[in-house]
Amino acid sequence: MSTTTIRLPEELKARIAEAAKRAGTTAHNFILEAIAEKASLEERRADFDTEAEQRYARIVESGKTVPWDQMRGYLEDRLAGKAARRPVARKLAR
């Protein structure tokens, strides 16, 4: 495991120490978990952006979409436990 030095303002260092104490862990472990959580969040955000770009590329390629009012009705019916017919994608109106 490598070592990295970070400079923390005294106020932040005190907040971390107190939060770590409440969490029943060390300040070192608290900081490691916070960094891992932040890295995971950024990875999920990048995955989300990639998925959105891929979906948009498919829309542009096919020219087909499902109108929001139809998709919303479908999703609301599904959430309510009702039988719902999946909306069919159609060409964008120009």
DSSP file (Angstrom, degrees, kcal/mol; ACC not computed):
  #  RESIDUE AA STRUCTURE BP1 BP2  ACC     N-H-->O    O-->H-N    N-H-->O    O-->H-N    TCO  KAPPA ALPHA  PHI   PSI    X-CA   Y-CA   Z-CA
    1    1 A M              0   0    0      0, 0.0     2,-0.1     0, 0.0     0, 0.0   0.000 360.0 360.0 360.0 133.0    0.0    0.0    0.0
    2    2 A S        -     0   0    0      1,-0.0     2,-0.4     0, 0.0     0, 0.0  -0.402 360.0-124.1 -86.2 166.5    1.4    3.4   -0.9
    3    3 A T        -     0   0    0     -2,-0.1     2,-0.4     2,-0.0    -1,-0.0  -0.923  22.6-175.3-113.8 135.1    1.4    6.5    1.2
    4    4 A T        -     0   0    0     -2,-0.4     2,-0.5     2,-0.0     0, 0.0  -0.994  14.4-145.8-128.0 136.5   -0.1    9.8    0.2
    5    5 A T        -     0   0    0     -2,-0.4     2,-0.4     2,-0.0    -2,-0.0  -0.870  17.4-177.7-103.3 132.0    0.1   13.0    2.3
    6    6 A I        -     0   0    0     -2,-0.5     2,-0.6     2,-0.0    -2,-0.0  -0.968  22.8-132.7-125.8 146.8   -2.7   15.5    2.4
    7    7 A R        -     0   0    0     -2,-0.4    -2,-0.0     0, 0.0     0, 0.0  -0.865  25.0-168.6 -99.0 124.0   -2.9   18.7    4.2
    8    8 A L        -     0   0    0     -2,-0.6     2,-0.1     2,-0.0    -2,-0.0  -0.921  25.1-116.8-113.0 135.2   -6.1   19.2    6.1
    9    9 A P     >  -     0   0    0      0, 0.0     4,-2.6     0, 0.0     3,-0.3  -0.411  33.2-115.0 -61.3 147.3   -7.3   22.5    7.7
   10   10 A E  H  > S+     0   0    0      1,-0.2     4,-2.3     2,-0.2     5,-0.2   0.870 115.1  54.7 -55.3 -40.6   -7.5   22.1   11.4
   11   11 A E  H  > S+     0   0    0      1,-0.2     4,-2.1     2,-0.2    -1,-0.2   0.921 110.6  44.9 -61.6 -44.1  -11.2   22.6   11.4
   12   12 A L  H  > S+     0   0    0     -3,-0.3     4,-2.7     2,-0.2    -2,-0.2   0.898 110.8  54.1 -66.9 -40.0  -11.7   19.8    8.9
   13   13 A K  H  X S+     0   0    0     -4,-2.6     4,-2.3     1,-0.2    -1,-0.2   0.904 110.0  47.5 -60.0 -41.4   -9.3   17.5   10.8
   14   14 A A  H  X S+     0   0    0     -4,-2.3     4,-2.3    -5,-0.2    -1,-0.2   0.900 111.2  50.7 -67.3 -40.8  -11.4   18.0   13.9
   15   15 A R  H  X S+     0   0    0     -4,-2.1     4,-2.7     2,-0.2    -2,-0.2   0.911 111.3  48.7 -62.7 -41.8  -14.6   17.3   12.1
   16   16 A I  H  X S+     0   0    0     -4,-2.7     4,-2.9     2,-0.2     5,-0.2   0.928 110.4  50.7 -63.9 -44.9  -13.2   14.1   10.6
   17   17 A A  H  X S+     0   0    0     -4,-2.3     4,-2.0     1,-0.2    -2,-0.2   0.914 113.4  45.4 -59.8 -43.6  -11.9   13.0   14.1
   18   18 A E  H  X S+     0   0    0     -4,-2.3     4,-2.2     2,-0.2    -1,-0.2   0.914 114.1  47.9 -67.9 -43.0  -15.4   13.6   15.6
   19   19 A A  H  X S+     0   0    0     -4,-2.7     4,-2.1     1,-0.2    -2,-0.2   0.898 111.7  50.5 -64.8 -40.4  -17.2   11.9   12.7
   20   20 A A  H  X>S+     0   0    0     -4,-2.9     5,-2.7     2,-0.2     4,-0.6   0.900 108.9  51.9 -64.2 -40.4  -14.9    8.9   12.9
   21   21 A K  H ><5S+     0   0    0     -4,-2.0     3,-1.0    -5,-0.2    -2,-0.2   0.929 110.5  47.9 -61.6 -45.8  -15.4    8.6   16.6
   22   22 A R  H 3<5S+     0   0    0     -4,-2.2    -1,-0.2     1,-0.2    -2,-0.2   0.864 112.0  50.5 -62.1 -35.7  -19.2    8.6   16.1
   23   23 A A  H 3<5S-     0   0    0     -4,-2.1    -1,-0.2    -5,-0.2    -2,-0.2   0.537 114.3-119.6 -81.0  -6.4  -18.9    6.0   13.4
   24   24 A G  T <<5S+     0   0    0     -3,-1.0     2,-0.2    -4,-0.6    -3,-0.2   0.857  77.7  98.7  72.6  35.5  -16.7    3.8   15.7
   25   25 A T  S   <S-     0   0    0     -5,-2.7    -1,-0.3    -6,-0.1     2,-0.2  -0.797  76.2 -85.8-139.5-178.9  -13.7    3.9   13.4
   26   26 A T     >  -     0   0    0     -2,-0.2     4,-2.5     1,-0.1     5,-0.2  -0.526  33.5-117.0 -89.6 160.7  -10.4    5.7   13.1
   27   27 A A  H  > S+     0   0    0      2,-0.2     4,-2.4     1,-0.2     5,-0.2   0.896 116.9  54.7 -61.6 -39.5   -9.9    9.0   11.3
   28   28 A H  H  > S+     0   0    0      1,-0.2     4,-2.3     2,-0.2    -1,-0.2   0.946 111.1  43.2 -59.2 -50.3   -7.6    7.2    8.8
   29   29 A N  H  > S+     0   0    0      1,-0.2     4,-2.6     2,-0.2    -1,-0.2   0.876 111.6  55.1 -65.5 -37.3  -10.2    4.6    8.0
   30   30 A F  H  X S+     0   0    0     -4,-2.5     4,-2.1     2,-0.2    -1,-0.2   0.920 109.8  46.5 -60.9 -44.3  -12.9    7.3    7.8
   31   31 A I  H  X S+     0   0    0     -4,-2.4     4,-2.4     2,-0.2    -2,-0.2   0.910 111.7  51.1 -65.0 -43.5  -10.9    9.2    5.2
   32   32 A L  H  X S+     0   0    0     -4,-2.3     4,-2.5     1,-0.2    -2,-0.2   0.923 111.3  47.6 -60.4 -44.3  -10.2    6.1    3.2
   33   33 A E  H  X S+     0   0    0     -4,-2.6     4,-2.6     1,-0.2    -1,-0.2   0.888 110.9  51.8 -63.7 -39.2  -13.9    5.2    3.1
   34   34 A A  H  X S+     0   0    0     -4,-2.1     4,-2.3     2,-0.2    -2,-0.2   0.908 111.4  46.7 -64.7 -41.6  -14.8    8.8    2.1
   35   35 A I  H  X S+     0   0    0     -4,-2.4     4,-2.5     2,-0.2    -2,-0.2   0.918 113.3  48.6 -66.5 -43.3  -12.3    8.7   -0.8
   36   36 A A  H  X S+     0   0    0     -4,-2.5     4,-2.5     1,-0.2    -2,-0.2   0.898 111.7  50.1 -63.2 -40.4  -13.5    5.2   -1.9
   37   37 A E  H  X S+     0   0    0     -4,-2.6     4,-2.3     2,-0.2    -2,-0.2   0.912 111.5  47.8 -64.2 -43.0  -17.1    6.5   -1.7
   38   38 A K  H  X S+     0   0    0     -4,-2.3     4,-2.2     2,-0.2    -2,-0.2   0.903 112.2  49.3 -65.4 -41.9  -16.3    9.6   -3.8
   39   39 A A  H  X S+     0   0    0     -4,-2.5     4,-2.2     2,-0.2    -2,-0.2   0.913 111.5  49.6 -63.2 -42.7  -14.4    7.5   -6.4
   40   40 A S  H  X S+     0   0    0     -4,-2.5     4,-2.5     2,-0.2    -2,-0.2   0.906 109.2  52.0 -62.8 -42.5  -17.4    5.1   -6.6
   41   41 A L  H  X S+     0   0    0     -4,-2.3     4,-2.2     1,-0.2    -1,-0.2   0.919 110.6  47.7 -59.5 -45.1  -19.8    8.0   -7.1
   42   42 A E  H  X S+     0   0    0     -4,-2.2     4,-2.3     2,-0.2    -1,-0.2   0.872 110.5  51.9 -67.1 -36.8  -17.7    9.4   -9.9
   43   43 A E  H  X S+     0   0    0     -4,-2.2     4,-2.5     2,-0.2    -2,-0.2   0.920 110.6  48.1 -64.4 -43.3  -17.5    5.9  -11.6
   44   44 A R  H  X S+     0   0    0     -4,-2.5     4,-2.4     2,-0.2    -2,-0.2   0.890 110.8  51.6 -63.5 -38.8  -21.3    5.5  -11.4
   45   45 A R  H  X S+     0   0    0     -4,-2.2     4,-2.5     2,-0.2    -2,-0.2   0.910 110.3  48.2 -64.1 -42.1  -21.7    9.0  -12.8
   46   46 A A  H  X S+     0   0    0     -4,-2.3     4,-2.5     2,-0.2    -2,-0.2   0.905 111.4  50.5 -64.7 -41.6  -19.3    8.2  -15.7
   47   47 A D  H  X S+     0   0    0     -4,-2.5     4,-2.6     2,-0.2    -2,-0.2   0.906 110.4  50.3 -61.4 -41.6  -21.2    4.9  -16.3
   48   48 A F  H  X S+     0   0    0     -4,-2.4     4,-2.5     2,-0.2    -2,-0.2   0.927 111.0  48.2 -61.8 -46.3  -24.5    6.8  -16.4
   49   49 A D  H  X S+     0   0    0     -4,-2.5     4,-2.4     2,-0.2    -2,-0.2   0.903 111.7  50.1 -62.2 -41.5  -23.1    9.4  -18.9
   50   50 A T  H  X S+     0   0    0     -4,-2.5     4,-2.4     2,-0.2    -2,-0.2   0.927 111.4  48.3 -62.2 -45.5  -21.8    6.5  -21.1
   51   51 A E  H  X S+     0   0    0     -4,-2.6     4,-2.5     1,-0.2    -2,-0.2   0.907 111.4  50.4 -62.2 -42.1  -25.2    4.8  -21.0
   52   52 A A  H  X S+     0   0    0     -4,-2.5     4,-2.6     1,-0.2    -1,-0.2   0.915 110.6  49.1 -62.8 -43.2  -27.0    8.0  -21.8
   53   53 A E  H  X S+     0   0    0     -4,-2.4     4,-2.3     2,-0.2    -1,-0.2   0.904 111.6  49.3 -63.2 -41.4  -24.7    8.7  -24.8
   54   54 A Q  H  X S+     0   0    0     -4,-2.4     4,-1.9     2,-0.2    -2,-0.2   0.911 112.1  48.1 -64.6 -42.4  -25.2    5.1  -26.1
   55   55 A R  H  X S+     0   0    0     -4,-2.5     4,-2.0     2,-0.2    -2,-0.2   0.914 111.5  49.5 -65.5 -42.1  -29.0    5.4  -25.8
   56   56 A Y  H  X S+     0   0    0     -4,-2.6     4,-2.7     1,-0.2     5,-0.2   0.906 108.1  54.0 -63.9 -39.8  -29.0    8.8  -27.6
   57   57 A A  H  X S+     0   0    0     -4,-2.3     4,-2.6     1,-0.2    -1,-0.2   0.890 107.8  50.9 -60.7 -38.6  -26.8    7.4  -30.4
   58   58 A R  H  X S+     0   0    0     -4,-1.9     4,-2.7     2,-0.2     6,-0.3   0.878 109.8  50.2 -66.5 -36.8  -29.4    4.6  -30.8
   59   59 A I  H  X S+     0   0    0     -4,-2.0     4,-3.2     2,-0.2     5,-0.3   0.941 112.8  45.9 -64.4 -47.0  -32.2    7.2  -31.0
   60   60 A V  H  < S+     0   0    0     -4,-2.7    -2,-0.2     1,-0.2    -1,-0.2   0.911 115.5  47.5 -62.3 -42.2  -30.3    9.2  -33.6
   61   61 A E  H  < S+     0   0    0     -4,-2.6    -2,-0.2    -5,-0.2    -1,-0.2   0.923 124.8  28.7 -65.9 -45.4  -29.4    6.0  -35.6
   62   62 A S  H  < S-     0   0    0     -4,-2.7    -2,-0.2    -5,-0.2    -3,-0.2   0.782  90.0-141.4 -88.6 -27.7  -33.0    4.6  -35.6
   63   63 A G     <  +     0   0    0     -4,-3.2    29,-2.8    -5,-0.3     2,-0.4   0.588  60.1 126.7  75.7   9.8  -34.9    7.8  -35.4
   64   64 A K  E     +A   91   0A   0     -6,-0.3     2,-0.3    -5,-0.3    -1,-0.3  -0.815  27.7 158.2-108.8 141.9  -37.4    6.1  -33.0
   65   65 A T  E     -A   90   0A   0     25,-2.9    25,-2.8    -2,-0.4    23,-0.0  -0.928  37.2-120.2-145.6 170.2  -38.5    7.1  -29.6
   66   66 A V        -     0   0    0     -2,-0.3    23,-0.1    23,-0.2     5,-0.0  -0.982  38.0-115.0-113.6 125.3  -41.4    6.6  -27.2
   67   67 A P    >>  -     0   0    0      0, 0.0     4,-2.2     0, 0.0     3,-0.5  -0.304  22.8-123.9 -59.1 141.9  -43.4    9.8  -26.3
   68   68 A W  H 3> S+     0   0    0      1,-0.2     4,-3.3     2,-0.2     5,-0.3   0.868 108.0  57.4 -58.4 -40.8  -43.0   10.6  -22.6
   69   69 A D  H 3> S+     0   0    0      1,-0.2     4,-1.9     2,-0.2    -1,-0.2   0.884 110.0  45.2 -62.2 -36.2  -46.7   10.6  -21.9
   70   70 A Q  H <> S+     0   0    0     -3,-0.5     4,-2.1     2,-0.2    -1,-0.2   0.914 115.2  46.6 -70.5 -42.9  -47.0    7.0  -23.1
   71   71 A M  H  X S+     0   0    0     -4,-2.2     4,-2.7     2,-0.2    -2,-0.2   0.910 111.9  51.2 -66.2 -41.1  -43.9    5.9  -21.2
   72   72 A R  H  X S+     0   0    0     -4,-3.3     4,-2.8     2,-0.2     5,-0.2   0.929 110.2  48.9 -62.3 -44.9  -45.1    7.6  -18.0
   73   73 A G  H  X S+     0   0    0     -4,-1.9     4,-2.3    -5,-0.3    -1,-0.2   0.910 111.9  49.9 -59.8 -42.5  -48.5    5.9  -18.3
   74   74 A Y  H  X S+     0   0    0     -4,-2.1     4,-2.3     2,-0.2    -2,-0.2   0.934 112.8  45.9 -60.9 -47.9  -46.9    2.6  -18.8
   75   75 A L  H  X S+     0   0    0     -4,-2.7     4,-2.5     2,-0.2    -2,-0.2   0.898 111.9  51.0 -65.2 -40.9  -44.5    3.0  -15.8
   76   76 A E  H  X S+     0   0    0     -4,-2.8     4,-1.8     1,-0.2    -1,-0.2   0.909 110.7  49.2 -63.3 -41.5  -47.4    4.2  -13.5
   77   77 A D  H  <>S+     0   0    0     -4,-2.3     5,-2.5    -5,-0.2     4,-0.3   0.922 111.1  49.8 -62.8 -43.2  -49.5    1.2  -14.5
   78   78 A R  H ><5S+     0   0    0     -4,-2.3     3,-1.4     1,-0.2    -2,-0.2   0.917 110.4  49.7 -62.0 -43.5  -46.6   -1.1  -13.8
   79   79 A L  H 3<5S+     0   0    0     -4,-2.5    -1,-0.2     1,-0.3    -2,-0.2   0.842 108.4  53.4 -64.0 -32.7  -46.0    0.5  -10.4
   80   80 A A  T 3<5S-     0   0    0     -4,-1.8    -1,-0.3    -5,-0.2    -2,-0.2   0.472 118.1-113.7 -81.6  -1.2  -49.6    0.1   -9.6
   81   81 A G  T < 5 +     0   0    0     -3,-1.4    -3,-0.2    -4,-0.3     2,-0.2   0.624  69.4 142.0  80.3  12.5  -49.5   -3.6  -10.4
   82   82 A K      < -     0   0    0     -5,-2.5     2,-0.3    -6,-0.2    -1,-0.3  -0.516  63.0 -99.5 -84.8 154.3  -51.7   -3.2  -13.4
   83   83 A A        -     0   0    0     -2,-0.2     2,-0.4    -3,-0.1    -1,-0.1  -0.591  49.8-171.6 -68.4 129.9  -51.3   -5.1  -16.6
   84   84 A A        -     0   0    0     -2,-0.3     2,-0.5    -6,-0.0   -10,-0.1  -0.990  23.3-135.5-134.0 134.6  -49.6   -2.7  -19.0
   85   85 A R        -     0   0    0     -2,-0.4     3,-0.1     1,-0.0   -11,-0.0  -0.760  33.4-117.6 -86.7 126.3  -48.8   -2.9  -22.7
   86   86 A R        -     0   0    0     -2,-0.5   -15,-0.1     1,-0.1    -1,-0.0  -0.433  33.2-112.3 -65.2 130.2  -45.2   -1.8  -23.4
   87   87 A P        -     0   0    0      0, 0.0     2,-0.5     0, 0.0    -1,-0.1  -0.290  27.4-125.9 -63.6 148.9  -45.2    1.3  -25.6
   88   88 A V        -     0   0    0     -3,-0.1   -23,-0.1   -23,-0.0     2,-0.1  -0.828  20.5-120.3 -99.6 132.0  -43.9    0.8  -29.1
   89   89 A A        -     0   0    0     -2,-0.5     2,-0.3   -23,-0.1   -23,-0.2  -0.405  35.9-175.2 -67.3 144.7  -41.1    3.1  -30.4
   90   90 A R  E     -A   65   0A   0    -25,-2.8   -25,-2.9    -2,-0.1     3,-0.1  -0.933  33.0 -77.0-139.4 164.1  -41.9    5.1  -33.4
   91   91 A K  E     -A   64   0A   0     -2,-0.3   -27,-0.3   -27,-0.3     2,-0.1  -0.266  54.3-103.7 -60.3 142.6  -40.2    7.5  -35.8
   92   92 A L        -     0   0    0    -29,-2.8     2,-0.3     1,-0.1    -1,-0.1  -0.430  33.4-118.7 -65.0 139.3  -39.7   11.1  -34.5
   93   93 A A              0   0    0      1,-0.1    -1,-0.1    -2,-0.1    -3,-0.0  -0.647 360.0 360.0 -77.8 136.3  -42.0   13.6  -36.0
   94   94 A R              0   0    0     -2,-0.3    -1,-0.1    -3,-0.0    -2,-0.0   0.415 360.0 360.0-114.2 360.0  -40.1   16.3  -37.8
